[in-house]
Amino acid sequence: MRRYLALAVVVPMAFTVTVSGHEPREVRLQPDVSVSQQPGRGGRAQAAAAPSAPQLKFHIDEDFFKWPTNVWPSEAVGVALNSQKHIFLLNRGNVPLLEFAPDGAFIRSMGEGSTIFHAAHSVRFDADDNMWLVDAGNNVVVKFNNKGRIVQALGRRLEPWVYMTHGIERAIPAPASFYQPTDTAVGPDGSTYVTDSYGNSRVAKFTREGNLVKYWGDRGARPGQFNTPHSIVIDRNANLYVADRQNSRVQVFDTDGNFKTQWNLDGLTWSLCITPGTPQVIFICSVRKVYKMALDGAVLGTFGKLGRLPGWFDSIHAIACPDEKTVYVANEFSYRFDKVAIDEPARSQE
């Protein structure tokens, strides 16, 4: 049997865009080579030494979530808590969003049959209990108020009929459109920050009203560049933390996109959460491992081991941390959500 190998040569291109009256900016499109996205095959821009940290003891509450017997989730991609400590689980199955009580009791399901969902990617809650859903396949970010009504949508779904009738004028999407977004964070002034990830490798900033004001980043490994910005959180001092997944690092910015620092880790940085308490700590998830870190970049501990059974972890697509000793994780390829209790004592209050 003959086998054929097809080679495609992608040439970087550059063009200039203007956003809301700002100065024109040159944007470079870099080739996206799939081999470079695999761990151990050159996906990281530079080698990072494994941080030295204590191993944290933990255990899994395997029966915490009381799933309805007729609901089988698929890829586990999102987990978030609202102000009532209700837990929302997002997956890519037929029942995409489920709500559970603080004790794990099932409350309700949402989103069945909705065209919002094509490739669900994240769920978050802001300080006003608005829920934010990101769908990477539909290129949209949808905001729900605390009564469950849609109040805002950022981006735009791909509509084939529009491109068939307006193909030339819509050939290049507007800057406010996304190319497979992944996550959101909301600042104290209501500004929304979106990791516009797989295609654009940037962070986009919108006003409270939903108007694009700026964006930063392009594909690369230098400070301020990204290779799949996959998760974003904001601390109470308005510092933004971006999980730059394929570069195996977390980058820190102010809310205007000015680079502050970066933390190089020894694995792909998939997801982030930040605790509400004082002092705040950040949990950073990779494949098989979770890092617990101080906001100055010090590694406080790690836990986890590779596997796809309860007590083991694969690619942790999302994490929620209501406090330092409790985290909820979404194991994407195990189709499983876990409640994890960290047995080490929490740090003393400062």
N, C-alpha and C positions, 0 to 999 in steps of 0.2 A: 504494500500500500504506500502510495506516495504521500508525502507531507509537504506542505508549502508554508513558508513563513512570510508574512506581509510586514513590511517596514513602513512606518509613517514618519516623515520628517516634519517637525513643527517649528516654525520660525517665529521667534519673539517679535511682537509688534508693539508699536507705541502710538498713543493718540492723546489728545488733550480734551479735558472736560471742564465745564464751569458749573458750579453749584450755587444757586441762590445769590448770584451777583458776586461771588468770590472770584479771586484771580484764577485764570485758567491753570490747569494742572496737568502735567504729563503723566499718563498711566501706562505702564508696561504690562503686557500680557506674556507670561512665562509659560513654557510647556509644562504640562502636568504629567509627569512620568510615573506610572503606577508602581514600578519596581521601587522607586525611592520612598514610597509610602509604607513599605513593609519594614517592621522592626528587624534590625540585624542586617539590612541590605542597603545601608547608606541613607536611610530616611532622615537621620539627624544631621544637622549642619556640622556639628562638632561633638566630639566625645565629651560626656559629662561624668565626672566621678560620682560614684554612688554615695549619697550623703550618709554619714555615720549617725545612727539613731537607735534608740532602744526599741525592741519589739514589744508592742502592746498586746496584752492579753484581751481576748474577746470571745463572745459566744453568740450564736445565732438563735433567735426565737423562731423555729421552723414553722410553727402553727399560728403565728401571730395574725396574719391576714386571713379572715374568714371568707374565702372566695365563694361566690355562687357556684353551685355544682354545674351549671350550664355555661359557664364562661371559662374559656381557655385562652389565655393571653399568648401573643407571639413575642416578637422582639421587645424587650423591656427597655424603654428609652427615657422615661421621665418620672420624677418623684418630687413632690413639693408639699409643704404644709401651709395651711392658712392660719389666721389668728386664733381660731378655735382649736388648733392642733389637729384638725382633720387632715388626713393623708390622701393625696391625689396621685394615682398611678396611671402613667401613660404608656401605651404599648401600640404595636402596629397590627393588632388583630381586628376582628370584626366589632369588638366592643372596646373602643380605643381609650376611654377615660373612665376610671372608677374612683369613687370616694369612699373612704373608710373612716370610722370613728377612731378616737385616740386609743381605744382598747382593741382595735383591729376589726371591729364588727363592720360588715358591709352596710353601706347606706344607700347608694344609688350608682347607676351607670349613666354615661352621657356620650353623645356624639355618634351613636350608631347611624350609619347611612349618610352622615354629613359630608358634603363635598369639601369641607375644610381639610379633611384628613386624606392625605395621599401617602406621605412619608413622615409621620409624626416624629418630632425631634426633641422638644422640651416643653415643660410646664413650669411656671414660676408664679409666685404671688408677690405683690409689692406691699409697701407699708400701709396702703389704704385697702388692702384685701382684694384688689383687682387681680384677676387671673390672666396670665399671658401664655398663649399657646403658640409654638413655632412649628410650622410644617415645612420641611426642607424641600419636599417634592413639589409643593404648590407655591413655594417662594413667598409665603405670607407669615405675618405675625399678627395674631388676633387678640384683642383685649376684651375681657368680660368684666363687668362690674360685680360687686359682691351679691347682686341679685341674680347673676347668671345671664345677664343680657349683654349682647355685643355692643360695645360703645366705640370701638376703633379697630381699623385694620390697616396695617402697613404692608407695603409691597403689593404685588398683583399676581393673581393666578395666571398660569399659561392658558390661554383660550385659543384653541386651534383656528376657530372661525375668524378671529381678529387678525391673526397672522396671514390667513389666506386672502383676506380682503384688504389688509393694510400692511402687506409684507415689507415694502420698502421703507415706509416711514417708521415702522416698529422694528427694523432690523437690529438696531442697537438699543437695548432697554435704557430708560432714563436712570439717572443716578439714584433716585429714590427706590428703584426696583432692586430686588435681591436675586442672587444666584446661589440658591441652596443655603439659606441661613440656618443657624444652629441654636442660638440662645439669646436671652435678653437680660438686661439689668435696668432698674429704674432708679434714678438719682433723687436726692431730697427735693429738688425743684420740679420733679416730674419729667425731666428729660429721660428719654429711652435710648439705651445703647444696645445695638444688635450686632452680634458676630455674624457677618455675612461671609460665609466660610468657604465652602468647597470650590466655588467658582471665582469669587472676588478676593478672598483672603484679606479682609478689611474689617474695621469696626465702624459702623455708621451711627451717628448721633442725630436724634430727632427731638424736637421740642415737645412739650406736653400736648400740644395741639396736633402733633403728628407731622410737622414740617421738617424736612431734612435740612440740617444746618452745616454739617461737615462730615467728613469721613477720613480715616487714615489707615495706612497699611497697604502693602501689595505683597505678592508672593516672593519669599526669600528667607534668609536666615539671619540677617542683620537686625540689630535692635530697631523695633518699630515695624519690622516686616513680619509676615506670618506664613506658616504652611499649615493650613487648616486650623484657624482659631475656633475652637470647639465649644468653649464654655466661658461665661463671664459672670463675675460677681462684683459688688461694690461694698466697701466698708463704711463705717459711720463717719470717717474723715474724708469721704468722697474720693478714695483711691479705687481705681478699677484694676481688677486682676483678670487676665486673659489666659486661658489654657491654650497655648500654641502647640497643638497636639503633635504634629509630625516633627517639630523641632525639639520635642521633649523638654519643654520649659514653660514657666509662667512668666508673663511680662506684666509689669505694673505701670499704669499711666495715671495722669490726672484726667479730669473730665473734659479737658480740651484736647486730649490726645498726646500730650507731651510725655515722652518716655521718661521713666524714673529709675527703674532697675529691672533685673530679670533673675529668675532662679532656675538654674539648670538641674534637671533631675535625671535619674537613670532609667527612665521609661517614658513611654508616650503619655502625655497629660490629657486625659479624656474629659474629666469633669471636676467641678469645683462647688463647694458650699462654704459659707462663712457663718459662724455662730452668732446669735443675737446678744449673748451675755457680755460681761466685762471680766477680764480682757477678751476680745474677740480672737478666735483662732480660725484657721482655714484648713479644710480637708481637701486633698488633691488626690484624685483617683487615676490609676493607670490600669494596665493589664495585670491582674492578680493581686495588686497591692494598693493600699490606701496610705497616704502620708498625712500626718497631723503636723501642722506647722504654725509657728507664730507669725505675726504680720511683719516681722523684721526679716523673715526668711529662714529663721532657725527651725530645724527639723526636730520636733518634739517626740516623734515616735512613728512607727509604721506597723501595719498588720496586714495579713493576707497570705494566701498561697494559691497556686494555680490549679483550677479544676472547675467542673461544672455541676457539682453536687452541693447541697446546702453545707455551708462551712468553708467552701472554696469559692474563688472568684474568677471570672473571666474578664472581658472588657467591660469595665464599669461605666456605663453610658451616662449615668446621673447619680447624684447623691444629695441628700437633704440632712441637715444637722441642727435639730432644735436645741441641742446643748452639746457639751464636750464629750458626754459619755454615751450618747445615742446617735446613731446614724441609720438612715434608710438608703439602700443602694439598689440600683437597677442593673442587673446582670444581663446585658443585651442579648447575648447569644445563648444563654441558658434559659431564656424566657421566664426569668424568675426575679421577684423582688424580695429583699431580705430586710428584716430589722436586726441591727447589729448592736449589741451592748458591749461597750468597752469597759473592761473590768479594772483598768488602772484608775487611780483616783484623779479627779479633776484638779487643775492647778488652783492655788489659792488666789483669792480676789486681790487685785491691786488697788 
